[in-house]
Amino acid sequence: MNIGFIGLGAMGRAMAHNLVAAGFDVTVWNRSADKCQPLVDAGATQADTPADCARADVLITMLADDDALAAVIDEHDLITALGDNTVHVNMATVAVETGRTMAARHAEAGKAYVAAPVLGRPDLAAAAKLNIVAAGPAAAIETARPALETMGAKLWPAGDDAFRANVIKLATNTMLVSAVETMAEATSMSAAYGIEPGDFLEIITHSVFGSPAYLGYAPAMEKRDYDNPEGFKLKLGAKDIDLALRASRAQNVPMPMGAAARERLAEAMAAGDGELDLSALGEAARRSAHLDD
């Protein structure tokens, strides 16, 4: 199977490596071309333009946000460049309306489109243990299945309408950010009474809250070391919560916890923490509690 792969950030780079390692014929493109070299060294082909990736059996795009996706699609006329039987799999976290628009534009052009956002951090991407939520035409998902199952531990079909996968991803990230925020607040509350963060976090992650959401972020919170280039950046969490709140307003669904988490993210970004790991919410909670005054 020939696979085109566009977008080699922390997640995309690891996912593309797994495809190359599995023996797929992978052609890669990235706006910063130097990021392609490690994949070329591993056996991939570097494309001159995104359109060169679009002639594959499956085109995977893993870009940072809606604007990055639109820029590649529009600047390079990527939908037109798709082969007649190519399946475009968009694995980025984008707005619900973007999911609808992308599906409609592909359908109008007679091209297949699948939304397949991933659940997991870069370390899980590197280990090919992502959970992947896929929505779109069943035949298109089946075409892409070998590639998707290579990159993830579990593929979750979510229906024929592509935007459904985007809804699930945004709802999931809302829960994730809220979980990390509540862990940060509880850790700060216990610290105010002289309980070491490491002691508290060890108890909760080995008892009632031993879930990946807590286990993945507790170590950084304990050490107060949030500069993880392979982590989930706090500013991306804010972007995802913005998209989730926009989607909730469109359906008149109250999300007070999500809105509260967004305020904490805004506070953290105002303090200059946007490029840090999401676990830096722990530092925002400490500042609010004046624990280091």
C-alpha positions as CSV (number, residue, x, y, z in Angstrom):
1,M,0.0,0.0,0.0
2,N,1.2,3.5,-0.9
3,I,0.7,6.1,1.8
4,G,1.2,9.9,1.5
5,F,1.9,11.6,4.9
6,I,1.7,15.3,5.4
7,G,2.5,16.9,8.8
8,L,5.6,15.7,10.8
9,G,5.1,17.3,14.2
10,A,5.7,15.3,17.4
11,M,2.7,13.1,16.7
12,G,2.9,12.8,12.9
13,R,6.6,12.0,12.9
14,A,6.2,9.0,15.2
15,M,3.1,7.8,13.3
16,A,4.9,8.0,10.0
17,H,7.9,6.2,11.4
18,N,5.7,3.3,12.4
19,L,4.2,3.1,8.9
20,V,7.7,3.0,7.3
21,A,8.8,0.4,9.8
22,A,5.8,-1.8,8.9
23,G,6.9,-1.9,5.3
24,F,4.4,0.6,3.7
25,D,5.6,2.7,0.8
26,V,5.5,6.1,2.5
27,T,5.9,9.5,0.8
28,V,6.2,12.4,3.3
29,W,6.0,16.2,3.1
30,N,6.3,18.9,5.8
31,R,6.3,22.6,5.6
32,S,9.7,22.6,7.4
33,A,11.5,20.2,5.0
34,D,14.3,19.3,7.4
35,K,11.8,17.2,9.5
36,C,11.5,14.8,6.6
37,Q,15.2,13.7,6.7
38,P,14.9,11.2,9.6
39,L,12.0,9.5,7.8
40,V,13.9,9.4,4.5
41,D,16.8,7.8,6.3
42,A,14.4,5.2,7.6
43,G,13.1,4.4,4.1
44,A,10.5,7.0,3.2
45,T,10.4,9.2,0.1
46,Q,10.4,13.0,0.4
47,A,7.8,14.7,-1.7
48,D,8.5,18.0,-3.4
49,T,4.9,19.2,-2.9
50,P,1.9,18.0,-1.0
51,A,0.3,17.1,-4.3
52,D,3.0,14.4,-4.7
53,C,1.6,12.7,-1.5
54,A,-2.0,12.9,-2.7
55,R,-1.6,10.3,-5.5
56,A,-1.2,7.4,-2.9
57,D,-3.7,4.8,-1.9
58,V,-4.2,6.6,1.4
59,L,-3.3,10.3,2.1
60,I,-2.8,11.0,5.8
61,T,-2.8,14.6,7.1
62,M,-1.7,15.3,10.6
63,L,-1.5,19.0,10.9
64,A,-1.6,21.3,13.9
65,D,-5.0,22.9,13.6
66,D,-7.8,24.0,11.2
67,D,-5.8,26.9,9.7
68,A,-2.8,24.6,8.9
69,L,-5.2,22.1,7.3
70,A,-6.9,24.7,5.2
71,A,-3.6,26.2,4.1
72,V,-2.3,22.9,2.7
73,I,-5.7,22.0,1.2
74,D,-6.2,25.4,-0.5
75,E,-2.7,26.5,-1.4
76,H,-1.9,23.2,-3.1
77,D,-5.4,22.4,-4.4
78,L,-5.0,19.1,-2.6
79,I,-8.5,17.7,-3.1
80,T,-8.2,18.0,-6.9
81,A,-4.8,16.4,-6.6
82,L,-6.2,13.3,-4.9
83,G,-6.3,10.2,-7.1
84,D,-9.7,8.9,-8.1
85,N,-9.4,6.0,-5.5
86,T,-7.3,7.8,-2.9
87,V,-8.8,8.0,0.6
88,H,-7.9,11.2,2.5
89,V,-7.6,10.5,6.2
90,N,-7.4,13.7,8.3
91,M,-6.0,12.7,11.7
92,A,-5.8,16.2,13.2
93,T,-8.0,17.7,15.9
94,V,-10.2,20.2,14.1
95,A,-13.5,21.9,14.7
96,V,-16.8,20.1,14.0
97,E,-17.7,22.6,11.3
98,T,-14.3,22.0,9.7
99,G,-15.1,18.2,9.7
100,R,-18.4,18.9,8.0
101,T,-16.9,21.3,5.4
102,M,-14.0,18.9,4.5
103,A,-16.4,16.0,4.0
104,A,-18.7,18.1,1.8
105,R,-15.8,19.5,-0.3
106,H,-14.4,16.0,-0.9
107,A,-17.9,14.6,-1.7
108,E,-18.5,17.4,-4.2
109,A,-15.2,16.5,-5.9
110,G,-16.0,12.8,-5.8
111,K,-13.2,12.0,-3.4
112,A,-13.2,9.9,-0.2
113,Y,-12.7,11.6,3.1
114,V,-12.3,10.1,6.6
115,A,-11.8,11.9,9.9
116,A,-9.6,9.8,12.2
117,P,-8.4,11.9,15.2
118,V,-6.2,10.1,17.7
119,L,-6.4,9.7,21.4
120,G,-2.9,9.7,23.0
121,R,0.3,11.5,23.5
122,P,3.5,11.3,21.4
123,D,4.9,8.5,23.5
124,L,1.9,6.4,22.7
125,A,2.2,7.4,19.0
126,A,5.8,6.2,19.0
127,A,4.7,2.9,20.6
128,A,1.9,2.5,18.1
129,K,-0.6,2.4,21.0
130,L,-2.9,5.2,20.0
131,N,-6.6,4.9,20.0
132,I,-8.0,6.1,16.7
133,V,-11.6,7.2,16.2
134,A,-12.6,6.9,12.5
135,A,-15.7,8.2,10.9
136,G,-16.6,8.4,7.2
137,P,-17.8,6.0,4.4
138,A,-17.3,2.5,5.6
139,A,-15.5,1.4,2.4
140,A,-13.0,4.3,2.8
141,I,-12.3,3.3,6.4
142,E,-11.7,-0.3,5.3
143,T,-9.2,0.9,2.7
144,A,-7.3,2.9,5.3
145,R,-7.7,0.2,8.0
146,P,-4.2,-1.4,7.5
147,A,-2.5,1.9,8.0
148,L,-4.7,3.0,10.9
149,E,-4.2,-0.3,12.7
150,T,-0.5,-0.1,12.2
151,M,-0.4,3.3,14.0
152,G,-2.8,2.4,16.8
153,A,-3.7,-0.2,19.4
154,K,-7.4,0.2,18.7
155,L,-9.6,1.5,15.9
156,W,-13.0,2.8,16.9
157,P,-15.4,3.2,14.0
158,A,-17.8,6.2,14.7
159,G,-20.3,6.2,11.8
160,D,-20.6,7.4,8.3
161,D,-20.5,11.2,9.0
162,A,-16.9,12.3,9.4
163,F,-17.6,15.1,11.8
164,R,-18.7,12.5,14.4
165,A,-15.1,11.5,15.0
166,N,-14.2,15.2,15.6
167,V,-17.0,15.5,18.2
168,I,-15.7,12.5,20.1
169,K,-12.1,13.8,20.1
170,L,-13.2,17.3,21.3
171,A,-15.4,15.8,24.0
172,T,-12.5,13.5,25.1
173,N,-10.0,16.4,25.3
174,T,-12.5,18.4,27.4
175,M,-12.5,15.5,29.9
176,L,-8.7,15.2,29.8
177,V,-8.1,18.9,30.4
178,S,-10.7,19.0,33.2
179,A,-9.1,15.9,34.8
180,V,-5.6,17.4,34.8
181,E,-7.0,20.7,36.2
182,T,-8.8,18.9,39.1
183,M,-5.6,17.0,39.8
184,A,-3.7,20.3,39.9
185,E,-6.2,21.9,42.3
186,A,-6.3,18.9,44.6
187,T,-2.5,18.7,44.7
188,S,-2.2,22.4,45.6
189,M,-4.9,22.0,48.3
190,S,-3.0,19.1,49.9
191,A,0.3,21.0,49.5
192,A,-1.1,23.9,51.5
193,Y,-1.4,21.5,54.4
194,G,2.2,20.4,54.1
195,I,1.6,17.2,52.1
196,E,4.3,16.6,49.6
197,P,2.9,16.6,46.0
198,G,4.7,13.3,45.3
199,D,3.1,11.6,48.2
200,F,-0.4,12.8,47.3
201,L,0.0,12.0,43.6
202,E,1.4,8.5,44.3
203,I,-1.7,7.7,46.4
204,I,-4.3,8.9,43.9
205,T,-2.6,7.4,40.9
206,H,-2.3,4.0,42.6
207,S,-5.9,4.0,44.0
208,V,-9.0,5.6,42.8
209,F,-7.5,7.6,39.9
210,G,-5.1,5.2,38.3
211,S,-6.2,6.2,34.8
212,P,-3.9,7.2,31.9
213,A,-5.1,10.8,32.2
214,Y,-3.7,11.1,35.7
215,L,-0.7,8.7,35.3
216,G,0.5,10.5,32.2
217,Y,0.6,14.0,33.8
218,A,1.3,13.3,37.5
219,P,5.1,12.7,37.2
220,A,5.7,16.2,35.6
221,M,3.4,17.8,38.2
222,E,5.3,16.1,41.0
223,K,8.7,17.3,39.8
224,R,7.3,20.6,38.6
225,D,9.1,20.0,35.3
226,Y,6.8,20.8,32.4
227,D,9.2,21.4,29.6
228,N,8.5,18.3,27.6
229,P,8.9,18.8,23.8
230,E,7.1,15.5,23.2
231,G,4.2,16.3,25.4
232,F,0.7,17.8,24.8
233,K,1.3,21.6,24.8
234,L,-0.9,23.6,27.0
235,K,-1.8,26.0,24.2
236,L,-3.1,23.1,22.1
237,G,-5.3,22.1,25.0
238,A,-6.7,25.6,25.0
239,K,-7.3,25.4,21.3
240,D,-9.2,22.1,21.7
241,I,-11.3,23.4,24.5
242,D,-12.2,26.5,22.4
243,L,-13.4,24.1,19.6
244,A,-15.3,22.0,22.1
245,L,-17.0,25.1,23.7
246,R,-17.9,26.3,20.2
247,A,-19.4,23.0,19.3
248,S,-21.4,22.9,22.6
249,R,-22.8,26.4,22.0
250,A,-24.0,25.4,18.6
251,Q,-26.2,22.8,20.2
252,N,-27.1,24.8,23.3
253,V,-25.2,22.3,25.5
254,P,-24.0,23.8,28.8
255,M,-20.3,22.9,29.6
256,P,-19.5,24.9,32.8
257,M,-16.6,22.6,33.8
258,G,-15.1,23.0,30.3
259,A,-15.5,26.8,30.6
260,A,-13.8,26.8,34.0
261,A,-10.9,24.8,32.6
262,R,-10.6,27.2,29.7
263,E,-10.2,30.1,32.2
264,R,-7.4,28.3,33.9
265,L,-5.7,27.7,30.6
266,A,-6.0,31.4,29.8
267,E,-4.4,32.2,33.1
268,A,-1.5,29.8,32.4
269,M,-0.9,31.1,28.9
270,A,-0.9,34.7,30.3
271,A,1.9,33.6,32.6
272,G,3.8,32.3,29.6
273,D,3.1,28.6,30.0
274,G,1.5,28.0,26.6
275,E,4.5,26.1,25.1
276,L,4.8,23.9,28.2
277,D,3.2,20.5,28.8
278,L,-0.5,20.4,29.9
279,S,0.7,19.3,33.3
280,A,1.8,23.0,33.8
281,L,-1.8,23.5,35.0
282,G,-0.2,22.3,38.3
283,E,1.9,25.5,38.3
284,A,-1.1,27.7,37.6
285,A,-2.9,26.1,40.5
286,R,0.1,26.7,42.8
287,R,0.2,30.4,41.8
288,S,-3.5,30.8,42.5
289,A,-2.9,29.3,46.0
290,H,0.2,31.5,46.6
291,L,2.1,28.3,47.7
292,D,5.5,29.8,46.7
293,D,5.0,33.3,48.1
